[in-house]
Amino acid sequence: MAVSTSTLGIFVLIYMLAVFYCGWLAYRRTKEVDDYMLAGRKVNPYILALSYGAAFISTAAIIGFGGVTGTLGLGTLWLVFMNIFVGIFIAFVVFGKRTRSIGVNLNAVTFPELLGRRFQSRFIQGYSGALIALFMPLYAGIVLIGGARFMETALSVDYNIAVLILTVIVAAYVITGGLLAVMYTDALQGTLMLGGMAVLLALTYAKLGGIVEAHQALTNLAPLVPENLAAGGHQGWTAMPAFGSPIWWTMVSTIILGVGIGVLAQPQLAVRFMTVDSKKSLNRAVFAGGPFIFMMAGVAYIVGGLSNVYFFNTTGMLAIEVAKGNMDVIMPEYINTAMPEMFVIVFMITLLAAAMSTLSSQFHTMGTAIGHDFYREFMMRGNAGKTVDVTKIGISVAILVSVILAYILPISIIARATAIFFGLCAAAFLPTYMGALFWKRMTKEGAIASLIVGTFSSLFWLTFVHAKEAAPLGICQALFGTETLLTGTWTVIDPILVATPLAMLVAIGVSLVTTPPAVDHLEKCYGTKN
């Protein structure tokens, strides 16, 4: 259904006024570099939890992974477990506390700067910044796609116009208010997302006759699995794919492990640990962050799977058939056809909030990576104007690249591109990040080797071995006359399972044969208890 333009306009206007008020409030309170880069290091635990969760759960999770679940089944709920256990508990309690204390001790204001100052290397800071600048636009581009696709379906708005609308709104408050504006608006948007997803779950179960009835009906659809999916290992929407099958490897290695572990090394999330005033604040944030992630990701995946029941009951077709093969359309199509008009409006706001919260974090992170880490600190050795000024220029560049990608990326790309970016971050950053926090013996040389090996082994696997990327890219075919250099199971194993262990081994090996860091520097990094 096409929602009432006037009614939607009123809701959107109210929402935008609230967003701009948060942005204005942040702008008024942004006085120093720490305010713009780290929200003043005094963020409330509740705001931290909602900001972290809202930045983490974007349209990629709701639209992209909801569509994946609608196609491949509820096995993706294991990713929800990983999101909560690894992405919240391990991230906040284990990584967050050490990140905050070292960040304060070294006066680091970005994730690349934390790594660079821990290992006393401008190269590490510059390389990390460049890596973020090159590959995070892919992630930002697919978040824009998710939000714009829903606007296109619900409002009959041209997709290209929808992309521009989202971009201009987010850019306005990110560029002016910095991370403080990002976190204030994230908290507002996270609250709206929580309410919208709760209502979506309740309405879905009500429409399908109840919790047990809905899931039983989904189980009963197993004999209708399309032939191409059944051949790949699909055994029904309430069962895991056949062990060792191509779909099983995709679900486990790419989706569950790629995103579930990759979250630990997400620069836009890790920097949030440096925004609170104490370690106790991180502990308190866990109690809000865990339930938030469960309601966001868990509901999206459950509803995505159950959309098959609704579409079969009403059209005689499965969700992927209704979406004409485009997984990214499943959730928008379900919301638009199955939900009441008023809820479509509410969910429109929810989805806008999800897209804007993640985009704002990405734009800020890319801007600091380009302007502060790569240009100011690495290229100009710290002599290139004020940090805030160059960061604003960096944000503008990042926004432009992200918009271009949103126009040119292919269909059904949202979940895949998310997994690629999370996996690349895990391979490139996670071994170095872990060493920076927990292994005093890790050296600058070990960190540099790990960064480079993790990056290029991940990219090599994507280009020459992993079939889902290697075949469309065509580089391997052009160079060697074959779609992939390896065959069989190797072609469905995600790069995270190869590149990340390799980067860890390199980090350990090189560190053990190079000169240890100076004791006085290590005392500066780890010595202060705060």
N, C-alpha and C positions, 0 to 999 in steps of 0.2 A: 504494500500500500504506500502511497505517497502521503506523507504527513502534512497536516495543515501548515502552510508557510507562516501564517500570522502567529499561530500558537507557538510554533518552534522559535520564531523570531523573538517572542517575549522571553522564553526560557533561555535562549542563547544570550540575549541582552543582559539578563540578570546574572548569568554565569560570567560573562565577560566583564561586567562591572566589578564583580567580586575578585576576579583574577587581576584586573588592573589596579584594584585597591591594594591587593597584596603586593603587587609590583611597585606601586607608588610608596607604600610603607617601607619596603626594602630599600628603595632608592633614597628615601629620607634618612635611613639609618646607615647607609653605606658611606663611611667617612674615610676609612683607611684601606690599605691594600688587603689586609686580612679580611675585612668585611666583604670585599668584592670577590676575593679568591676562595675564602674559607668561611664565609658567613659569620665572621667575628669570633669563631671558636667558642661560642657560647650557646649553641643550639639546644633547645629543649629535647629530651629523649623521645617524646611522642612525635614531635616534628621530624626528628631524625628517622624514626622508624617508618613513618608514613612517606617521607621523602625518599628514603632508600627503596621502600617497596614500590612506590609509584614510579620511580625511575627504572626499576628492575622489570616490573610488569607493565608492558606497553601494549599497543595494538598488535605487536608481534606475538605476544602470548595469547591475547584474547581472540584476534582474528586468525593469525597464522597457525598457532598450535591448536586452537579450537578446530580449525579446518583439518589439520593433520589427524586429530583424534576422530573427527567425523569420517575420515577415510581409512585410517589404520587401526583404530580401536582404543579402548581405555587403558591400554598398557602405558600410555603416556602419563598416567597418574603416578608412576614411579618417579617421574620428573618432579612432581609436586613434593614428594618426599625429599628428594635431593634439594629442591629449592629451599625447603624449611630447615632441614638438618645441616646441609652444607652452606647454603646461601644466607641463612639467618644465624643459626646457633654457632656453627664453626666460624663463620665470617666475623660475627660480632664478638664472641667470647674469646676466641683464640687469636684471630688475625687483627681484629679491631683494636684491642687494648695495646698491643705492641706497635701497631701502626700509629696510633695516636701519640704514644709516649715518644717514639723516635721522631715523629714529625714535629712535635713541640721542641724536642732537644736540638734538632737541626734547623729549626725554623723553616721547614719545607712547606710550600703552599700548593703543590701539585703532586700527583702520583709519580710522574717522571722525575721531579725534583727530589722526592723522597729517595728514590733509587740512586739518583746521581750523587746526592750528598752522602748517603750511607757508604757508597763505594768510591767517593771522592773522584768522580769522573764526569766531566761535562759531556763527553761522548755518550755515556749511558743516558743522560738526561735528554740530549739532543736526538739520539737514535729512538728512544722511547716516544718522544714527542712526534717525531716524523712518522713512526709506525701508526700512532693514533690518528694523525692527520690523514694518512693515506687510506686506512681501512675502516675507521669509524664512520665515515660518510656512507659506506655501504649499509651499515646498521641503521643510521639515521634515515637513509633513503627508504628502507623497507618499513620503518615506523610511519613515515609520511604516506607511504602506499596504503598501509592498513587503515589509517584515519580517513584518507581521501576516498578509498573504495567504499567505506560505509556511507560517507556523505553522498557519494555518487548514487548508491542504491536507494538510500532513504529519502533523499531530497531531490533526486533527479537533477543534481548539479553536475556540470561537466567536470570530469576528473582533473583536468589541468587547472581549472579555476579552484577546485577544492584544495589542491596542493599549495597553491599560492596563498589562499586564505589562512591555512594552518601555519605556514611559514612566517608570514608577516606578523601574525599575532604573537607567536612565541618569540620571534626575534626582538620585538619591541621591548619586552620586559627583561629578557636575558641580557641584552646589550647594555641597558641602562642600570639594572639593579644587581647584576652579578649573581654569585651563588646564593646570596641571601634572598634575592627575589625568586630564584629557582626553588629553594627549600620552602619558602612561605607558600608559594603557589602549589608546590607538590603536596603539601599537607592538606590544603583545600581540595585539590583534585583527588588525592587519595581517599579522603572522606566521602566524596561523591562516588568514587569508584566502588567503595565498599558497600554503600547503600544500593547502587545500581545492580551489582552482581548478586547481592542477596535476594533482591526482588526477582531477578532473572531466573535464579534457581527455583524459587518458590512457584513462579508462574509455569515453568517448564514441567515440574512434577505434577502440578494441578492439571495442566492440559493433557498429560499423558496418563492420568488416572492414579497417580501415587508413586512413591519411591520404588517399592517392590515391583509393581506392575510395569513401570517404565523400563526398569533394567531387565526384567524377564522378557519383555517384548523385544528389547535390543538383542538379548541372547538368542531369541527365536529367529532372528534375521540371518544367523550364521550361514544357512544353506544358500543365501542369496549373494554371498560375496562374489564380486566380479571375477571372471576367470583369470585375468591378468594379475589381480591381487592374490588370489588363491595360489597361483603358480609361484608367487614370490614368498609364500609362507603365511599369508593371512588366514586365520582360523576362526574369525568371528570378532565382533566388536567388544565382547566381554572376556576374551581370551588373549594371552600373549601370542605373538606370531610363533611359528614353529622354530624351535631352537636351532640356531646356526643358519637359518634361511636369510636371504637378502633383506627382507623386511625386518627380521629380528635384529640383524646387525645395524640397520639404519636406526631403528628405534632405540636400541641399547647404546651403541657407540656414538652415534651422532646426536640424538635427541637427549637421552637420559644422562649420559656421561659428558657429552660435549657441552651442553648447556649447564648441567648440574654441577660440574667441576669448574667449568670456565668462568662461572660467576665470581669465583674467588679472586680472579685477576682482572676484573673489569675496572678500568681506571676511574670511570665516572661514579662507581659505587665505593671503591676503596678510599677515595678522597673524603668521603663523608665521615669516615672515622676520625678525621682530624678536625671536625667541626664542633665537637662537644667539649665541655670543660673538665670532664673527669671520666675515669674508667667506670664508675658506678652508673653513669648515664648510659653507657653501652649495655650494661646488664639490664637496665630498665627497658631499654629499647627492644630487647628480645621479646618481651611479653606482648608487645604491640605488633612487632614485625611478623612473628610466626603466624598468628591468626589472620593477619592481613594477606599474606602470601597464599594461605590455604583458601581463603575466600576468592582471591583474584584468579590464580592459576587453576585451582581445583574446580571451581565453578565453570570456568571457560571450557575446560577439557570435558567435564561431564556433559555439559549442554551440547558441545560439539558432537560427542558420540550419540547422544539421544536424539539429535536432529534427524538421524536416520529413521527413527520410529515415526516422528511427526511426518516427514516427507513421504514415507511409505504408506502411512495411513491416509494421507490426503491426495497424493499424486500417483502412488504405486511405484515410485522411483526411490532410489537411494540418494543420500545427500550429494555425493560426488557426481551423480547423474544430473540432478537438478542444477548443480553448479557448472555443468557442461565441462567437467574435467579440471576446473580451476579451484583448488582447495581454498584459496584466499577469499572465495565468494560464499562459501558454505555458511559461515556465521552471519554475515550481513543479510543473506537471503533468508535464513531462518528467523532472525529478529524481525525483519521487515514483513514477513508473511504470517508468522505464527503469533506475534505479540500484539496486544492492543495498541491503538495509535498513540495513546498517552505514554505508554511505556517506551515505544519507539523513540519518542522525544526525549524521555529520561535517559534511555540508553545512548542516544546520540550524544548527550552531554557527558555521560560516563566515558564513552569512547573518545570524545574530544579531550577529556581530562587525562585519559591514559596516554594518548598520543602526545599531548602538550607536555605532560610531566617528564616523559622520557626524552622527548626532543630537546627540552630546555636543558636537561642534564648533559645530553650529547653535545649540543651547541656550545655550552660553557666549557666542557672538557676539551673539545676540539679546538676551541679558541685559545685556551690556555696552552695547549700543546703546540699550536702553530706560533702564537705570538710570544708567549713567555719562554717555554722550554726550548723550542727549536731556534726561533729567530733571536730573541733577546739574550738568552743564556748560552746557547751553543754557537750560533753564527757570530753574534756581536760581543760575546764574552761578557755579557752583563752591561754593556754600554750602548743601549739603544732606546733611550726614552723611558717613560714611566711604564711599569708593569701593566697597569690597568689600561692604558692607551693602546699598547701593542696587542693586548688581549682582545680588546674590542674589534680591532682590525682583523685579528685571527678568527673571531667568531663570524664576522661578515663573510670571510672567504669560505669557511666551513659550511655555512648556510647555503651559499651559492652551489657548491659541489654537491651537497645533499639533494638539493632540488633537482639538479640535472639528472642525478641517478634515479630519483623517483619517477622521472619521465621515461627513462630508457630501460629500466630493469624489466625482465620478462614476467609472465604470470606464474602463480604458485611458487613465488620466490621467498615469501616472508619468513617462514619457519626455517628454510634451508639457509638463507643468508644470515639469520640470527645464529644458527649453529656454527656456521663458518667463522663468524667473527668471534664468538665465544671460544671456539676451539683454537683459533689463532692466538687469542690473548692468553689462553692457558699454556700453550707451547712456548710462546715468546716470553711472557712475563712471570708465570707462576713459579718456576724454579728460582729465578732471580729474586722475586718478591719474598718467597719463603726463606731463602738464604739471607736476605737483608734483615729479616725480622728475627730469625731463630738460630742462625749459624754464624757465630763470630769468626770462624775460620775462613769463611767464604771471601775470596779476594776480588779485586776489580777485574783482573784478567778472567777469572772464572765467570763472573757476571757477564762480561762482554761476550765471551765465547758462548755462553748459554743463550743469551738474547739472539745472537746471530744464527746459531744452529737451530734453535726453536723456531725462529721465523722462517728460515729457508727450507727446513725439512718439512714443515707444515705446508708451505706453498708448493714444494716439490710434489708431495703426496697428493695434494689437491689437483695439480696440473697433469701429473703423469700416471697416477695409480687409482685414485678414488673415482669410480666411473661416473658418478652423478655430476661431477665438475669437469673431469678430463674429457669426456665425450662431447659435451656442448662446446667447450673451449676449442677443441680441435688442434691444439698445439702438438700434442703427442702424435696424433694422426699425421700431421704435416711433417714432423721431424723423423718419425720412425715407421710410419705406415701402419700403425696399429692404434686403436683408441686408448689402450692402457698398456703400460710396460709389464704389468703382472696380470694374472688371470685368476678366475675362481673367487674364493672367499676374500682374497686380498683386496679386490676391487670394491668391496662394501664395508671394509674396516675404516672407520673415521680416522683422520690424521691425528686427532688428540691422543689416540692409543699408541701411536708410533712416535710422533714428534715430541710430546711432553716427556716421556721417560728418557728419550735420547738427550734432550736438553738438560735434564736433571743429572744424568751420568756425566755429561760434559762439564757441567758446573762443578761437580764433586771432583772429577779427575783433574781439571785444570787448577782448581783452587789448592788441591793437595800438593801440587808441584810448583807452586808460585809462592812468593813471599807473603806471609800473613799481614793483615792490616796492622797499623801502629796501635799500640795499647792505649795511648792517650785518646786517639780518635774513637776507639771502641768504647772507652769510658764515657766520652761525650755522647755517643749514640745511645748507650744502654744504661748509663749510670744514674740518671735522675728518676726518682720514683714519683710519678704523677698520674 
